[in-house]
Amino acid sequence: MRQLPVKFDSRDPRVLDDPYPVYAELRAAGRLARGSAGQWVVSHHADVAKLLKDRRLGHRYPAEYHEFSNGSGPANDFLQRIVLDQDPPTHTFWRRIMQQSFSPPLMRRLYDYVAGQVDELMAAAMERGRLDVVDDLAFPLPVTVVCELLGIPDVDRAAVRPHAVELAKAFALYVPPEDREGAHAAVTWLRGYIRSLIDERSVRPSHDLIGNLLALERETPELDRETLVDNVVFLFFAGFETTTNLISTTWSALLTHPEQFWLLRERPELAERAVEEMLRYDAPIQATARYVKEPVEIGGRTIRAGRILVLLLGAANHDPECFDRPEEVDITRDPNPHVSFGGGPHHCLGAALARVEGRAVVHWLAGAAERPQLAGEIVRRPSVTFRGYQCIPVSLR
């Protein structure tokens, strides 16, 4: 008799606390696990890396899926409009437009600006003698950078923040009923804010990303205003969420693995490898999903069209079949074929920007006069999809 796959419950407290032992159990049990209704879960690196590029899988989900995951509200049509949840040719059209503002060469030219922002934030923290890594660095740095790219005024950034944090809830594999109202309200507020910015730029053109999109809108009939608004909201969110988690993980890992901190101090040329290792060690985004458009065979089982495949990026990054000593932090690791930015047509648009910001933070740590010290308990932010923190208190000399 054929053995049934084990079940993966994304809301299991063990997953929220430390998912990696659970991932190891999934990998040991087989190549597939059951998820919630209509979902199959994949945890092996070889499978995840291959499926991320499989054209039989899509990223556009039926409206019923969003209704099941989010309940009724504006977050549903928001998710159906953004580039993340589109398939070609719509996805190809929008991605081509957005890549102009997030190209790797352009992001590399931003490095000096980003490093300057890190120096400013850390100078203020050094003067205070203390730092909450999340509130004082990991959040304000990427928000400042993406606001600069989009053209969001300084005076509005504090007001935008809480709504952007609430928006993260809409991207979970399943949104608990108690979180849905916040996610829908965040979409409504952010839409209104971005729409007002776009209306203003329509009258007074600018040279930021919104200005570029408006110029394209005038030349391209396919660009409707509501879809434009939602994709700018998504770009704002995507521009900081991954990087906030990456920066937080970098500090947490180096504070709790002092031998790696001292190695970085001795060999600052390891900064780029250190960023890649932090992306692998505790992936900022732990899972992504794909809609099965055509039957796919995995581990001797055929997954029918209409099902959802949950690809556990965090589990793939800790697969001992691909990585030596995967549970250890090793900033010398090379090669490092992590899948934290996804792959295929939906490879993360902001990957180059996240790497630039991560490298600027790592370079600051490599040159710090004294090793920062933990000054309290590290507190996680409870989320399955995003692996982040609420608080990392640090004392500085």
N, C-alpha and C positions, 0 to 999 in steps of 0.2 A: 504493500500500500504506500502511495506517495506521501512523504512527510509534508505537512503544511508549513509554510514559512512562518517565522516568528513575527510578532507585531511590534511596530515602533509607535510609541505614543509620544508625540512632540510636547505634550503638556505634563509628562511625568516629571515630578520634582527633581529626580536624579538628572534629567536632561538639562533642566534649567540651572542646576547647581554646577555640574561638571559632566558634559555630554560624552567625554572621550571614553570612559569605561563602557558606557552603553554602546557607543559606536563599535568598540572592540568586540562586544558580544554579538552585534549584528553581523560583522564581518565573519566571525567564527561560525555563525549559524548558517551561512550561505550567501549567495549573491543577491538575493531579493528578500525583502521583508514586507509585510503588509503595513499600510498606513491607515488613515481614516477612510471613509467610504470612497471607493473608486480610485484609491491611491496605492501605488507600489513604491517602495523605498529602496534606493541603490546606495551602497556604502563602500564598494571597492574602487580603488583609484583607477584601475584599468577600465572598468565599466563607465565610471563617471566621466573620465576624460574623453572617452569615445562617444558617449551619448550627448555630451555638450555640443558636438559637431554633427550629430546625426540629423539629416534633413527630413527624416520621417517624424521628427518631433517638432512641435511648434511652441510658440510663446503666446499665442492668442487663444484665450479660453472662452467658452460659451458664457453668455450672461448668467446662466443658472449657477455656474461655478462661483462667480463673484457674489451672487445672492446668498449662496450657502456659506461662503467664507466670511462675508462682511455684513450680511443682513441688508435691508433696504436703506438706500441713502446715496448721496452724491459721490462717495468714494468708488462706487461701482462703475459709473460711466467715466470717471477719472481714470481708473485702471484700464478701461477699454480704449482710451484715447492715447495714452502715453506710448512712447517709442518702445519701452521695455516690453509691453504686452502686445506687440504687433508682429506679424509675419510679412515676408516679402509679398508684394512689392512695396507696401506701405512702410514697413520697417526700413527697407533699403533707402527709400526716399527721405525719411526723417533722419536716419543715421548719417547720411551723406551731408545733410544740412548742418547737423550738430557737430560732426567731426571737425568742421572748419574752426570751431571755437575751442576744441579740446585736443588738437593734434599734438603728438609727442614733441615736435620741434618747438611749437609755441609754449608748451608747458615747461620745457627745459629753459627757455628764455625767461620764464617767471621765477627761476630759482633765487636770484638775488633779492627780489621783492619778498618772497616767502621767507628767506633766511633773515631778512631785516625785521619782518613781523615776529618771528621767533625770538630774536634778540630783544625786541621791545617788551614782549610779554614776559620773558624771563628776567629782564632787568627789573621790572616792577615787582616780580615775585621775590627776587633776591633782596630787594630793598625791604620787603615785608618780612623776609626770613622764612616764609612758608608758601606752599603751593598746593592747591587742589588741582591735580593734573587735569581732571575732566573740566571743571568750571573755568579754570584760569589759563588753560592752554589747548587741550584736545578739542574743545568745542569752539572757542573764539577764533583760533587760527584758521581752520578750514572755512568757517562761516565768513570771516573777513575776506578771505581770498575769493570765494565763490560770489560773494556780494560785489566785490570789485569787478569780477568778470561780467556779472549780469547787469551791474549798474544800480544796485540797491543802495540808497543813501545811508550814510553812517547812522543818522538819527533814528532810522527805522529798524535797525538790526536787532535791538533788544526786544522790540515788540514782535518781530517775526519769529524769534527763537522758540517760545513755548508751542506755537502752532506747528512748527516743523518737527518738534519732538513728538507731538501727538500723531502726526502724519505717518510716522514709522510703524504705528500699529496696523495700518491698512495693508502693509506688505507681508504680514505674517502668513504662514501656511494656513492657519485657521485663526480668526480673530474672536476671542471670547466675547460673549454678549456684553459684558461690563465695559469692554474697551471700544465698542463699535461707535457709540455716540461721539466720543472724543475724536475718532478718526474721521467721521463724516463732518463734524464741525470744523476740523482743521482744514479739510479740503475746501469747504465753503469760504472760510476766512482767507486762506492763501489765494484762492481764485480771485476774490474781490480785490485783494491787495495788488496782485500781479496785473490784473486787468486795469487798475487805475494807473499803474506805472506805464503800461503799454499805451494807454490813451494819452498820457502826458508826452511820451516819446513820439507819438504820432504827430503831435503839434510841434515839439522841439526835438528834432532828430539828435541822436547821440551815437557815439562810436563804441558802445559796449555791445554785449551779445544780444540784448533786446533790440538795440538799434539795427544790428545786422539782420536779425530775423524779420524786422519790419520792412527792411529794404527788400528782402526776399519775398515777403508777402505781396508787395506791390507788383513784383515781377512774376509771381507764381500763383495762378488761380487755385491750385490745389490746396494752398495754405489757408484754411478757414480759421477765423479768429479764436473760436472756442478751443480748438485743438492746439493752437499756438499757445494759448494761456496755460492749458494743462501741462504741456510739455516744458514750459518755462518753470512751472511749479515743480515738476519732476526733476529738472536739471538742478534747481536750487537744493532740493532734498538730497539728490544723489551726489552733489558736490561736497557735502560735508559728512554724511552718515558713515560711509566706509572709512574715511580718513580719521574721524573722531575716534572710532573704535581702534584703528591701527595705532594711532599715537598713544592711546591709553594702554593698549597691550604692550607696546614697546617699553613704556615706563614700568609697568607692572612686572614684566618679565625680567628686565635688567635690575630692578630693585630686589627681586626675589632670587636672582641668579647672579650674585656678585662676581663670580669668576668670569662671567660673560661681559659684565660691565668693565672689569679691569682689562680684559682682552681687547675690548673696543678702544679703551684709552691707549693701550700700547700700540694698537694697529688701526688707526682711524680710517685707513684705506678699505676696511671691511664694512664701511657704512652701507653700501648698496646691498651687499649680501645680508647684512643684519636686517634691513627692511624686508627683504624677501623671506627671511626666516621668521620674522614676526607675522607676516602674512600667512605663512604655512602653519606656524605653531598654534595660533589661535585665530583662525580665519574671521575677519570682521563680519562677513556674511556666511552663515553656517550652511545654508541650504538654498537651492533654487529649484523651481519646478518646470516641467515641460508637459505639454498636451500631446498625447499620442495621436497622430494623424493617420498613420498606417501601422499595422501590426509589427511589433518588435520582439525578437527572441532574446531572452537574457537567462543564462544558466539553465537552459533546457525548458524554460517556461515562456509561452507566447503571451505578450501583453497586448490586449485588443485595442483597436482604435476607440477613442472616447475616454480612455483612462488617463490618469495623471501620474507621471513619474516624478518622484521627489529625489533629487540628486543631492546627497549629503556631502557638501564640499569639505566640511570639517572632518568628516570620517575619512574621506579620500586622502586628505593631507596627513593623516596619521596611519596610513596603511603600511605595515612593515614589509609588504611585498614590493613597495616602491621606495620607502625611506628607511635608512638605517637609524636605529634608536629614535623612532618618531616622537616619543614622549619627552625627549630632551631638547632643550634650547641649544642650538649650535650655530653661532653667527658665521662660522667658516663653511657651512654646508654649501656644497657645489658639486654637481648640479642640484637644482631645487625646483623640480617640475610641479609646484603646487598648482591648484586649480581655483585659488581664491578669487580670481577675477572672471571666473567662468571660462567660456571658450566659444569658438565658432562665430556665427553672425552676431551673437549677443554678448560677446566679450565686452567687459565693463568699459563704458565710454570714458569714465573718469580715472582709469587705471594710471595713466601717465601723471595726472595731477596728484593722485594719492601718493605715488612714489616720490614725486618732487617734495611734497610736504613731509612725508616720512623721513626722507633723507636729510632735510634741513633740521628736523628735531634730533635725529641720531647724531648729526655732526655737532650740534650744541652739546649733547651729552658727552661725546668723545672729548670735547675740549673743556668740560666743566672743571673749575679749579678744585672742587671737592666733590666727593660722591654724595648725591642727595640721599637722605635717610627717610625711611617710612616713619610717619608720625601718627599712625593709627591704623585702623582696620580698612583693608581694601573691600569695597562694597560693589557687588555686581548689579547690573541692571537686568531684571528678569525678562528675558526674551529668548525665544528659540531661534528665530531667523537671524537676529543680530547679536553678536557676542560682544557686549559692551560693559561699561562700568557706570556706576552712579557717583563714586567718590574714590579718589586715591590721594590721601593726605600725605604731604611730604614736607620735611624741614630742610631748609637751605642755609648754607653759610655764606 
